[in-house]
Amino acid sequence: MSLPDISAVVFDLDGLMLNTEDVFSESGRQLLARRGLEMTAEIHHAMLGRRPNEAFQAMKDLTGITDEIESLKEETRELFQEIAAGHLALMPGLLPLLDRIDNSGLPRAVATSSPRDYMTDMLGRFDLLDGFRVTLTAEDVTEGKPNPEIYLTAATRLDVEPARMLVLEDSEAGTRAAASAGAFTVSIPSVHTQAGDFSMASILRKQLDDDVVLQLVTTG
């Protein structure tokens, strides 16, 4: 396999660095259960990788619930915090990969569909925030994933050509965004996202510290 020379690495957040998709899945299940509804695969897939307003609009469209989006977001935040207290964890392979990137001197960034205060909270819990040169969130773009805006913005902020930017994603929407931006896109689907279409990814892998991923970020 011919691999590109990588000049920067960009991470998605939810389900890629942290197991927050597990927490969100249970939060969504409980949210709908309170209304006598079930979290179906269709609803779950429609919400994955989207900014909060877009995700909850998809939930409303598919279920017919009449709650205001802001009300759904607040209720979900409360459920999320309760569930996260005992379940939040780093995804396997994250720390070895971060160490390899830092040893190679490559700048790293976060590009997430989540809000900035949430990203700061999640990464701050594991003392990871300061290691990222650039952080982009839902507030920093006009169009959410799968639109490539957030990854094109990341390339500009990092001052690298998109083709020399490695993007790590776990969702179909995020993978489409990164690939459309022209980045070298490694998709690592989780149990929550594996049913998606990842045909546009440069390569598929099962874990962050996969040998090929580590090779991509090794310089010298």
MIDO-768061 format. One record per residue (C-alpha): residue number from 1; residue in one letter; z, y negated, x negated. Coordinates in nm, 2 decimals. Layout:
residues N
{pt NUM,'A',{Z,Y,X}}
...
end
This chain:
residues 220
{pt 1,'M',{0.00,0.00,0.00}}
{pt 2,'S',{-0.10,-0.34,-0.14}}
{pt 3,'L',{0.18,-0.59,-0.09}}
{pt 4,'P',{0.15,-0.97,-0.11}}
{pt 5,'D',{0.34,-1.20,-0.35}}
{pt 6,'I',{0.63,-1.33,-0.14}}
{pt 7,'S',{0.76,-1.69,-0.19}}
{pt 8,'A',{1.02,-1.71,0.09}}
{pt 9,'V',{1.19,-1.49,0.35}}
{pt 10,'V',{1.25,-1.58,0.71}}
{pt 11,'F',{1.49,-1.38,0.94}}
{pt 12,'D',{1.51,-1.36,1.31}}
{pt 13,'L',{1.87,-1.35,1.42}}
{pt 14,'D',{1.96,-1.14,1.73}}
{pt 15,'G',{1.90,-0.77,1.69}}
{pt 16,'L',{1.77,-0.82,1.34}}
{pt 17,'M',{2.07,-0.95,1.14}}
{pt 18,'L',{2.34,-0.89,1.40}}
{pt 19,'N',{2.38,-0.63,1.67}}
{pt 20,'T',{2.39,-0.90,1.93}}
{pt 21,'E',{2.12,-0.74,2.14}}
{pt 22,'D',{2.38,-0.46,2.21}}
{pt 23,'V',{2.62,-0.73,2.33}}
{pt 24,'F',{2.35,-0.92,2.53}}
{pt 25,'S',{2.24,-0.60,2.69}}
{pt 26,'E',{2.59,-0.52,2.82}}
{pt 27,'S',{2.64,-0.88,2.92}}
{pt 28,'G',{2.32,-0.88,3.12}}
{pt 29,'R',{2.41,-0.54,3.28}}
{pt 30,'Q',{2.75,-0.68,3.39}}
{pt 31,'L',{2.59,-1.01,3.51}}
{pt 32,'L',{2.35,-0.83,3.74}}
{pt 33,'A',{2.60,-0.56,3.85}}
{pt 34,'R',{2.82,-0.84,3.99}}
{pt 35,'R',{2.52,-0.92,4.22}}
{pt 36,'G',{2.46,-0.56,4.31}}
{pt 37,'L',{2.16,-0.53,4.08}}
{pt 38,'E',{2.06,-0.31,3.78}}
{pt 39,'M',{1.93,-0.42,3.44}}
{pt 40,'T',{1.59,-0.24,3.44}}
{pt 41,'A',{1.37,-0.19,3.13}}
{pt 42,'E',{1.12,-0.44,3.28}}
{pt 43,'I',{1.38,-0.71,3.30}}
{pt 44,'H',{1.52,-0.64,2.96}}
{pt 45,'H',{1.18,-0.64,2.80}}
{pt 46,'A',{1.09,-0.97,2.97}}
{pt 47,'M',{1.40,-1.14,2.83}}
{pt 48,'L',{1.39,-1.02,2.47}}
{pt 49,'G',{1.31,-1.27,2.20}}
{pt 50,'R',{1.29,-1.56,2.44}}
{pt 51,'R',{1.47,-1.89,2.44}}
{pt 52,'P',{1.77,-1.88,2.69}}
{pt 53,'N',{1.60,-2.09,2.97}}
{pt 54,'E',{1.28,-1.88,2.95}}
{pt 55,'A',{1.48,-1.55,2.94}}
{pt 56,'F',{1.69,-1.64,3.25}}
{pt 57,'Q',{1.38,-1.76,3.43}}
{pt 58,'A',{1.23,-1.42,3.37}}
{pt 59,'M',{1.54,-1.26,3.51}}
{pt 60,'K',{1.53,-1.48,3.82}}
{pt 61,'D',{1.16,-1.41,3.87}}
{pt 62,'L',{1.20,-1.04,3.85}}
{pt 63,'T',{1.52,-1.00,4.05}}
{pt 64,'G',{1.50,-1.28,4.31}}
{pt 65,'I',{1.85,-1.41,4.23}}
{pt 66,'T',{1.90,-1.77,4.33}}
{pt 67,'D',{2.16,-1.88,4.08}}
{pt 68,'E',{2.08,-2.19,3.87}}
{pt 69,'I',{1.99,-2.11,3.51}}
{pt 70,'E',{2.27,-2.32,3.37}}
{pt 71,'S',{2.52,-2.12,3.58}}
{pt 72,'L',{2.37,-1.79,3.46}}
{pt 73,'K',{2.39,-1.91,3.10}}
{pt 74,'E',{2.75,-2.01,3.13}}
{pt 75,'E',{2.85,-1.68,3.30}}
{pt 76,'T',{2.67,-1.49,3.03}}
{pt 77,'R',{2.84,-1.69,2.75}}
{pt 78,'E',{3.18,-1.59,2.89}}
{pt 79,'L',{3.07,-1.22,2.92}}
{pt 80,'F',{2.92,-1.23,2.57}}
{pt 81,'Q',{3.24,-1.36,2.40}}
{pt 82,'E',{3.45,-1.10,2.58}}
{pt 83,'I',{3.23,-0.81,2.47}}
{pt 84,'A',{3.15,-0.94,2.12}}
{pt 85,'A',{3.52,-0.95,2.03}}
{pt 86,'G',{3.52,-0.58,1.98}}
{pt 87,'H',{3.16,-0.49,1.91}}
{pt 88,'L',{2.99,-0.76,1.69}}
{pt 89,'A',{2.86,-0.63,1.36}}
{pt 90,'L',{2.60,-0.68,1.09}}
{pt 91,'M',{2.29,-0.46,1.12}}
{pt 92,'P',{2.25,-0.18,0.87}}
{pt 93,'G',{2.10,-0.29,0.54}}
{pt 94,'L',{2.14,-0.66,0.58}}
{pt 95,'L',{2.38,-0.73,0.29}}
{pt 96,'P',{2.18,-0.52,0.03}}
{pt 97,'L',{1.87,-0.71,0.14}}
{pt 98,'L',{2.03,-1.05,0.11}}
{pt 99,'D',{2.16,-0.96,-0.23}}
{pt 100,'R',{1.82,-0.86,-0.35}}
{pt 101,'I',{1.66,-1.18,-0.21}}
{pt 102,'D',{1.92,-1.39,-0.39}}
{pt 103,'N',{1.88,-1.20,-0.71}}
{pt 104,'S',{1.51,-1.27,-0.70}}
{pt 105,'G',{1.57,-1.64,-0.64}}
{pt 106,'L',{1.37,-1.65,-0.32}}
{pt 107,'P',{1.47,-1.91,-0.05}}
{pt 108,'R',{1.56,-1.77,0.29}}
{pt 109,'A',{1.55,-1.91,0.64}}
{pt 110,'V',{1.65,-1.83,0.99}}
{pt 111,'A',{1.41,-1.88,1.28}}
{pt 112,'T',{1.58,-1.79,1.61}}
{pt 113,'S',{1.51,-1.85,1.98}}
{pt 114,'S',{1.89,-1.90,2.03}}
{pt 115,'P',{2.06,-2.24,2.04}}
{pt 116,'R',{2.20,-2.39,1.72}}
{pt 117,'D',{2.56,-2.38,1.82}}
{pt 118,'Y',{2.53,-2.01,1.89}}
{pt 119,'M',{2.35,-1.94,1.56}}
{pt 120,'T',{2.61,-2.13,1.37}}
{pt 121,'D',{2.89,-1.94,1.54}}
{pt 122,'M',{2.73,-1.60,1.48}}
{pt 123,'L',{2.64,-1.64,1.12}}
{pt 124,'G',{2.97,-1.83,1.05}}
{pt 125,'R',{3.17,-1.53,1.16}}
{pt 126,'F',{3.03,-1.34,0.86}}
{pt 127,'D',{3.02,-1.63,0.62}}
{pt 128,'L',{2.64,-1.61,0.60}}
{pt 129,'L',{2.53,-1.96,0.71}}
{pt 130,'D',{2.53,-2.14,0.38}}
{pt 131,'G',{2.29,-1.89,0.22}}
{pt 132,'F',{2.00,-2.01,0.43}}
{pt 133,'R',{1.80,-2.31,0.30}}
{pt 134,'V',{1.64,-2.37,0.64}}
{pt 135,'T',{1.77,-2.29,0.99}}
{pt 136,'L',{1.54,-2.33,1.30}}
{pt 137,'T',{1.67,-2.28,1.65}}
{pt 138,'A',{1.55,-2.32,2.01}}
{pt 139,'E',{1.61,-2.70,1.99}}
{pt 140,'D',{1.38,-2.74,1.69}}
{pt 141,'V',{1.05,-2.64,1.87}}
{pt 142,'T',{0.86,-2.73,2.17}}
{pt 143,'E',{0.72,-2.38,2.24}}
{pt 144,'G',{0.93,-2.06,2.20}}
{pt 145,'K',{0.82,-1.72,2.07}}
{pt 146,'P',{0.56,-1.57,2.10}}
{pt 147,'N',{0.41,-1.91,2.02}}
{pt 148,'P',{0.39,-1.93,1.64}}
{pt 149,'E',{0.54,-2.29,1.62}}
{pt 150,'I',{0.88,-2.19,1.49}}
{pt 151,'Y',{0.73,-1.99,1.20}}
{pt 152,'L',{0.47,-2.25,1.12}}
{pt 153,'T',{0.76,-2.50,1.10}}
{pt 154,'A',{0.95,-2.27,0.88}}
{pt 155,'A',{0.66,-2.25,0.64}}
{pt 156,'T',{0.64,-2.63,0.63}}
{pt 157,'R',{1.01,-2.67,0.57}}
{pt 158,'L',{1.01,-2.41,0.30}}
{pt 159,'D',{0.69,-2.55,0.14}}
{pt 160,'V',{0.51,-2.22,0.13}}
{pt 161,'E',{0.18,-2.09,0.26}}
{pt 162,'P',{0.24,-1.87,0.57}}
{pt 163,'A',{0.06,-1.58,0.40}}
{pt 164,'R',{0.33,-1.58,0.13}}
{pt 165,'M',{0.62,-1.59,0.37}}
{pt 166,'L',{0.78,-1.27,0.47}}
{pt 167,'V',{0.91,-1.26,0.82}}
{pt 168,'L',{1.15,-1.00,0.95}}
{pt 169,'E',{1.16,-0.94,1.32}}
{pt 170,'D',{1.28,-0.69,1.57}}
{pt 171,'S',{1.11,-0.80,1.90}}
{pt 172,'E',{0.75,-0.80,2.03}}
{pt 173,'A',{0.77,-1.17,2.11}}
{pt 174,'G',{0.89,-1.26,1.76}}
{pt 175,'T',{0.64,-1.03,1.59}}
{pt 176,'R',{0.36,-1.19,1.78}}
{pt 177,'A',{0.49,-1.54,1.68}}
{pt 178,'A',{0.51,-1.45,1.31}}
{pt 179,'A',{0.18,-1.27,1.29}}
{pt 180,'S',{0.00,-1.55,1.48}}
{pt 181,'A',{0.15,-1.79,1.22}}
{pt 182,'G',{-0.02,-1.59,0.95}}
{pt 183,'A',{0.30,-1.46,0.79}}
{pt 184,'F',{0.34,-1.11,0.64}}
{pt 185,'T',{0.54,-0.96,0.92}}
{pt 186,'V',{0.77,-0.67,0.89}}
{pt 187,'S',{0.90,-0.54,1.23}}
{pt 188,'I',{1.22,-0.34,1.25}}
{pt 189,'P',{1.25,-0.25,1.62}}
{pt 190,'S',{1.59,-0.16,1.76}}
{pt 191,'V',{1.68,0.07,2.04}}
{pt 192,'H',{1.64,-0.23,2.27}}
{pt 193,'T',{1.30,-0.33,2.15}}
{pt 194,'Q',{1.12,-0.01,2.04}}
{pt 195,'A',{0.92,0.01,2.36}}
{pt 196,'G',{0.74,-0.31,2.27}}
{pt 197,'D',{0.39,-0.35,2.12}}
{pt 198,'F',{0.42,-0.40,1.75}}
{pt 199,'S',{0.05,-0.34,1.66}}
{pt 200,'M',{0.02,-0.69,1.52}}
{pt 201,'A',{0.29,-0.63,1.26}}
{pt 202,'S',{0.19,-0.60,0.89}}
{pt 203,'I',{0.42,-0.30,0.86}}
{pt 204,'L',{0.69,-0.13,1.07}}
{pt 205,'R',{1.01,-0.01,0.91}}
{pt 206,'K',{1.34,0.14,1.04}}
{pt 207,'Q',{1.60,-0.06,0.84}}
{pt 208,'L',{1.64,-0.39,0.65}}
{pt 209,'D',{1.70,-0.22,0.32}}
{pt 210,'D',{1.40,0.00,0.34}}
{pt 211,'D',{1.24,0.06,0.00}}
{pt 212,'V',{0.92,-0.13,0.09}}
{pt 213,'V',{1.12,-0.43,0.22}}
{pt 214,'L',{1.32,-0.44,-0.10}}
{pt 215,'Q',{1.00,-0.41,-0.30}}
{pt 216,'L',{0.86,-0.71,-0.12}}
{pt 217,'V',{1.15,-0.94,-0.22}}
{pt 218,'T',{1.18,-0.82,-0.58}}
{pt 219,'T',{1.03,-1.06,-0.83}}
{pt 220,'G',{0.98,-1.02,-1.20}}
end
